[in-house]
Amino acid sequence: MQAQTSTQHPFLNTITQGNCIDVMRQMPANSVDFILTDPPYLVNYRDRSGRTIQNDANADWLKPAMREAYRVLKQDRVAIMFYGWTKVDAFFDAWKAAGFQPVGHLVFRKTYSSKSRFLSYQHEQAYLLAKGRPPLPKQPLADVMDMPYSGNKLHPTQKPVAALAPLIRSFSLPGELVLDPFAGSGSSCAAALLTGRRYSGIELDSEYFHEASERIARVRGRIAAKRSSQELIPTLR
């Protein structure tokens, strides 16, 4: 059975450039089926090539963004949000102030170190956050899973689609709407599209917005080409 999402949602199957707080305020309450996002970690990150992430130096946006995310998420649904472990207190405070309840924690193993100090840091982490009382999945995912290296070609903290697609399959149905308020290179939106879901992405940085938009166009092209080839198979037999 395929779930239905209203076609009246103003940002359906689009990536929008702008401040996610302002954009989400234009979205109807209880209009999103699942949120999957990787917000700035509040660490003023800069990669080896000098790329940075907007709004990564302070937490002024954090509480209002989480309030809007909670408002647009449907009742009895969940969100998965990555976070920076050094700022976990700020994220927890914002999530709970918005109304979210942590119901799970995910660890993503990496095959490389993002940094080496007291330890060699080889994982990413995210919290599973509930609005209301969501139903339990029939086949729960393991809370530790592998995260292949994305190459970070489009964004300094680009998440691989291969790590995101299982999350979308577990916590949403085909045809439902997945929101990423911090879309970056569009990995969550691409994963939603590839798993038969609808998507809505928001990205503040104009460069990453264009990268994400072009990426989604490429994904759509690949999906269309695959469908065309499958439709041709019966005529060739």
Summary of the structure (lengths in Angstrom):
residues: 237
radius of gyration: 17.7
end to end distance: 30.5
largest distance: 61.9
contacts: 721
relative contact order: 0.19
helix: 34%
strand: 22%
